[in-house]
Amino acid sequence: MAGPGRTGPARYALTATDREAFAYFRGNIAAVARARAAVVAGLGQVAGAPVPAFLVQGWTGASAVTPRTLQRAFERDLTPAELAAWCTGEKGRRAASVYLTRPVTGRNVVWELDHK
């Protein structure tokens, strides 16, 4: 229950390194979480493969975050089109984006007519 007097830990905000890792791992949040956890724990590799140096630099000294927290942060901070772009490419981004949206108006304010 989230009320006005809610106390507890603050929401996790994605860092630039988190976003770079999301792009590097092509939208695989589980891979981002594994690599981040390995760097925070002081390991230089995940499943026998080294974590890229730019990710190690960005996450050095960071606090531990659960995979579910990362997943929620990516779902909250990225649009569906951005998520689809990194997971499936340009076709996915186009399928998930909204084309020619209108500003929200009251009912019966805008009418469309067809020539037939």
CNS distance restraints for C-alpha pairs under 8 A (distance, minus, plus):
assign (resid   2 and name CA) (resid   6 and name CA) 5.82 0.50 0.50
assign (resid  12 and name CA) (resid  69 and name CA) 7.14 0.50 0.50
assign (resid  12 and name CA) (resid  70 and name CA) 7.74 0.50 0.50
assign (resid  12 and name CA) (resid  73 and name CA) 6.51 0.50 0.50
assign (resid  13 and name CA) (resid  73 and name CA) 6.52 0.50 0.50
assign (resid  14 and name CA) (resid  18 and name CA) 5.90 0.50 0.50
assign (resid  14 and name CA) (resid  19 and name CA) 6.99 0.50 0.50
assign (resid  14 and name CA) (resid  70 and name CA) 7.87 0.50 0.50
assign (resid  14 and name CA) (resid  73 and name CA) 6.43 0.50 0.50
assign (resid  14 and name CA) (resid  74 and name CA) 7.32 0.50 0.50
assign (resid  14 and name CA) (resid  77 and name CA) 7.60 0.50 0.50
assign (resid  15 and name CA) (resid  19 and name CA) 6.53 0.50 0.50
assign (resid  16 and name CA) (resid  20 and name CA) 6.20 0.50 0.50
assign (resid  17 and name CA) (resid  21 and name CA) 6.03 0.50 0.50
assign (resid  17 and name CA) (resid  55 and name CA) 6.26 0.50 0.50
assign (resid  17 and name CA) (resid  58 and name CA) 5.45 0.50 0.50
assign (resid  17 and name CA) (resid  59 and name CA) 7.00 0.50 0.50
assign (resid  18 and name CA) (resid  22 and name CA) 6.14 0.50 0.50
assign (resid  18 and name CA) (resid  32 and name CA) 7.41 0.50 0.50
assign (resid  19 and name CA) (resid  23 and name CA) 6.36 0.50 0.50
assign (resid  20 and name CA) (resid  24 and name CA) 6.05 0.50 0.50
assign (resid  20 and name CA) (resid  55 and name CA) 7.87 0.50 0.50
assign (resid  21 and name CA) (resid  25 and name CA) 5.95 0.50 0.50
assign (resid  21 and name CA) (resid  32 and name CA) 5.96 0.50 0.50
assign (resid  21 and name CA) (resid  55 and name CA) 6.83 0.50 0.50
assign (resid  22 and name CA) (resid  26 and name CA) 5.98 0.50 0.50
assign (resid  22 and name CA) (resid  27 and name CA) 5.11 0.50 0.50
assign (resid  22 and name CA) (resid  28 and name CA) 6.51 0.50 0.50
assign (resid  22 and name CA) (resid  29 and name CA) 6.61 0.50 0.50
assign (resid  22 and name CA) (resid  32 and name CA) 6.26 0.50 0.50
assign (resid  22 and name CA) (resid  86 and name CA) 7.65 0.50 0.50
assign (resid  23 and name CA) (resid  27 and name CA) 6.05 0.50 0.50
assign (resid  23 and name CA) (resid  86 and name CA) 6.10 0.50 0.50
assign (resid  25 and name CA) (resid  29 and name CA) 7.85 0.50 0.50
assign (resid  25 and name CA) (resid  31 and name CA) 6.60 0.50 0.50
assign (resid  25 and name CA) (resid  32 and name CA) 6.81 0.50 0.50
assign (resid  26 and name CA) (resid  86 and name CA) 5.16 0.50 0.50
assign (resid  26 and name CA) (resid  87 and name CA) 5.51 0.50 0.50
assign (resid  27 and name CA) (resid  83 and name CA) 6.77 0.50 0.50
assign (resid  27 and name CA) (resid  86 and name CA) 4.96 0.50 0.50
assign (resid  27 and name CA) (resid  87 and name CA) 4.65 0.50 0.50
assign (resid  28 and name CA) (resid  32 and name CA) 6.51 0.50 0.50
assign (resid  28 and name CA) (resid  87 and name CA) 7.35 0.50 0.50
assign (resid  29 and name CA) (resid  33 and name CA) 6.15 0.50 0.50
assign (resid  29 and name CA) (resid  67 and name CA) 7.61 0.50 0.50
assign (resid  29 and name CA) (resid  70 and name CA) 7.31 0.50 0.50
assign (resid  29 and name CA) (resid  71 and name CA) 6.40 0.50 0.50
assign (resid  30 and name CA) (resid  34 and name CA) 6.19 0.50 0.50
assign (resid  30 and name CA) (resid  67 and name CA) 6.64 0.50 0.50
assign (resid  31 and name CA) (resid  35 and name CA) 6.11 0.50 0.50
assign (resid  32 and name CA) (resid  36 and name CA) 5.99 0.50 0.50
assign (resid  33 and name CA) (resid  37 and name CA) 6.00 0.50 0.50
assign (resid  33 and name CA) (resid  65 and name CA) 7.86 0.50 0.50
assign (resid  33 and name CA) (resid  66 and name CA) 7.34 0.50 0.50
assign (resid  33 and name CA) (resid  67 and name CA) 5.35 0.50 0.50
assign (resid  33 and name CA) (resid  70 and name CA) 7.08 0.50 0.50
assign (resid  34 and name CA) (resid  38 and name CA) 6.16 0.50 0.50
assign (resid  34 and name CA) (resid  46 and name CA) 6.93 0.50 0.50
assign (resid  35 and name CA) (resid  39 and name CA) 6.30 0.50 0.50
assign (resid  35 and name CA) (resid  45 and name CA) 7.55 0.50 0.50
assign (resid  35 and name CA) (resid  46 and name CA) 6.13 0.50 0.50
assign (resid  35 and name CA) (resid  51 and name CA) 6.45 0.50 0.50
assign (resid  36 and name CA) (resid  40 and name CA) 6.15 0.50 0.50
assign (resid  36 and name CA) (resid  59 and name CA) 6.76 0.50 0.50
assign (resid  36 and name CA) (resid  64 and name CA) 7.98 0.50 0.50
assign (resid  37 and name CA) (resid  41 and name CA) 6.02 0.50 0.50
assign (resid  37 and name CA) (resid  64 and name CA) 6.55 0.50 0.50
assign (resid  37 and name CA) (resid  65 and name CA) 7.55 0.50 0.50
assign (resid  38 and name CA) (resid  42 and name CA) 6.28 0.50 0.50
assign (resid  38 and name CA) (resid  43 and name CA) 5.07 0.50 0.50
assign (resid  38 and name CA) (resid  44 and name CA) 6.70 0.50 0.50
assign (resid  38 and name CA) (resid  45 and name CA) 6.65 0.50 0.50
assign (resid  38 and name CA) (resid  46 and name CA) 6.43 0.50 0.50
assign (resid  39 and name CA) (resid  43 and name CA) 5.44 0.50 0.50
assign (resid  39 and name CA) (resid  44 and name CA) 6.18 0.50 0.50
assign (resid  39 and name CA) (resid  45 and name CA) 7.82 0.50 0.50
assign (resid  39 and name CA) (resid  51 and name CA) 7.77 0.50 0.50
assign (resid  39 and name CA) (resid  56 and name CA) 6.02 0.50 0.50
assign (resid  39 and name CA) (resid  59 and name CA) 6.52 0.50 0.50
assign (resid  39 and name CA) (resid  60 and name CA) 6.62 0.50 0.50
assign (resid  40 and name CA) (resid  59 and name CA) 6.79 0.50 0.50
assign (resid  40 and name CA) (resid  60 and name CA) 6.43 0.50 0.50
assign (resid  40 and name CA) (resid  61 and name CA) 6.77 0.50 0.50
assign (resid  40 and name CA) (resid  62 and name CA) 6.33 0.50 0.50
assign (resid  40 and name CA) (resid  63 and name CA) 6.85 0.50 0.50
assign (resid  40 and name CA) (resid  64 and name CA) 6.40 0.50 0.50
assign (resid  44 and name CA) (resid  50 and name CA) 5.76 0.50 0.50
assign (resid  44 and name CA) (resid  51 and name CA) 5.90 0.50 0.50
assign (resid  44 and name CA) (resid  56 and name CA) 7.77 0.50 0.50
assign (resid  45 and name CA) (resid  49 and name CA) 5.18 0.50 0.50
assign (resid  45 and name CA) (resid  50 and name CA) 3.97 0.50 0.50
assign (resid  45 and name CA) (resid  51 and name CA) 5.13 0.50 0.50
assign (resid  46 and name CA) (resid  50 and name CA) 6.26 0.50 0.50
assign (resid  46 and name CA) (resid  51 and name CA) 6.65 0.50 0.50
assign (resid  51 and name CA) (resid  55 and name CA) 6.88 0.50 0.50
assign (resid  51 and name CA) (resid  56 and name CA) 6.72 0.50 0.50
assign (resid  52 and name CA) (resid  56 and name CA) 6.47 0.50 0.50
assign (resid  53 and name CA) (resid  57 and name CA) 6.15 0.50 0.50
assign (resid  54 and name CA) (resid  58 and name CA) 6.32 0.50 0.50
assign (resid  55 and name CA) (resid  59 and name CA) 6.11 0.50 0.50
assign (resid  56 and name CA) (resid  60 and name CA) 5.83 0.50 0.50
assign (resid  65 and name CA) (resid  69 and name CA) 6.44 0.50 0.50
assign (resid  65 and name CA) (resid  70 and name CA) 6.87 0.50 0.50
assign (resid  66 and name CA) (resid  70 and name CA) 6.48 0.50 0.50
assign (resid  67 and name CA) (resid  71 and name CA) 6.15 0.50 0.50
assign (resid  68 and name CA) (resid  72 and name CA) 6.16 0.50 0.50
assign (resid  69 and name CA) (resid  73 and name CA) 6.17 0.50 0.50
assign (resid  70 and name CA) (resid  74 and name CA) 6.19 0.50 0.50
assign (resid  71 and name CA) (resid  75 and name CA) 6.17 0.50 0.50
assign (resid  72 and name CA) (resid  76 and name CA) 6.02 0.50 0.50
assign (resid  73 and name CA) (resid  77 and name CA) 5.90 0.50 0.50
assign (resid  74 and name CA) (resid  78 and name CA) 5.64 0.50 0.50
assign (resid  75 and name CA) (resid  79 and name CA) 7.46 0.50 0.50
assign (resid  75 and name CA) (resid  80 and name CA) 7.97 0.50 0.50
assign (resid  78 and name CA) (resid  82 and name CA) 5.93 0.50 0.50
assign (resid  78 and name CA) (resid  83 and name CA) 6.38 0.50 0.50
assign (resid  79 and name CA) (resid  83 and name CA) 6.35 0.50 0.50
assign (resid  80 and name CA) (resid  84 and name CA) 6.11 0.50 0.50
assign (resid  80 and name CA) (resid  93 and name CA) 7.95 0.50 0.50
assign (resid  80 and name CA) (resid  96 and name CA) 6.08 0.50 0.50
assign (resid  80 and name CA) (resid  97 and name CA) 7.20 0.50 0.50
assign (resid  81 and name CA) (resid  85 and name CA) 6.01 0.50 0.50
assign (resid  81 and name CA) (resid  92 and name CA) 7.41 0.50 0.50
assign (resid  81 and name CA) (resid  93 and name CA) 4.65 0.50 0.50
assign (resid  81 and name CA) (resid  94 and name CA) 7.12 0.50 0.50
assign (resid  81 and name CA) (resid  95 and name CA) 7.76 0.50 0.50
assign (resid  81 and name CA) (resid  96 and name CA) 4.83 0.50 0.50
assign (resid  81 and name CA) (resid  97 and name CA) 5.01 0.50 0.50
assign (resid  82 and name CA) (resid  86 and name CA) 6.43 0.50 0.50
assign (resid  82 and name CA) (resid  93 and name CA) 6.50 0.50 0.50
assign (resid  83 and name CA) (resid  87 and name CA) 6.24 0.50 0.50
assign (resid  83 and name CA) (resid  93 and name CA) 7.70 0.50 0.50
assign (resid  84 and name CA) (resid  88 and name CA) 5.61 0.50 0.50
assign (resid  84 and name CA) (resid  89 and name CA) 6.76 0.50 0.50
assign (resid  84 and name CA) (resid  92 and name CA) 5.03 0.50 0.50
assign (resid  84 and name CA) (resid  93 and name CA) 5.03 0.50 0.50
assign (resid  84 and name CA) (resid  96 and name CA) 6.65 0.50 0.50
assign (resid  85 and name CA) (resid  89 and name CA) 4.47 0.50 0.50
assign (resid  85 and name CA) (resid  90 and name CA) 5.51 0.50 0.50
assign (resid  85 and name CA) (resid  91 and name CA) 7.55 0.50 0.50
assign (resid  85 and name CA) (resid  92 and name CA) 5.61 0.50 0.50
assign (resid  85 and name CA) (resid  93 and name CA) 4.41 0.50 0.50
assign (resid  87 and name CA) (resid  92 and name CA) 7.69 0.50 0.50
assign (resid  88 and name CA) (resid  92 and name CA) 5.18 0.50 0.50
assign (resid  88 and name CA) (resid  93 and name CA) 7.57 0.50 0.50
assign (resid  89 and name CA) (resid  93 and name CA) 6.42 0.50 0.50
assign (resid  90 and name CA) (resid  94 and name CA) 6.21 0.50 0.50
assign (resid  91 and name CA) (resid  95 and name CA) 6.20 0.50 0.50
assign (resid  92 and name CA) (resid  96 and name CA) 6.17 0.50 0.50
assign (resid  93 and name CA) (resid  97 and name CA) 6.00 0.50 0.50
assign (resid 105 and name CA) (resid 109 and name CA) 6.68 0.50 0.50
assign (resid 105 and name CA) (resid 110 and name CA) 7.84 0.50 0.50
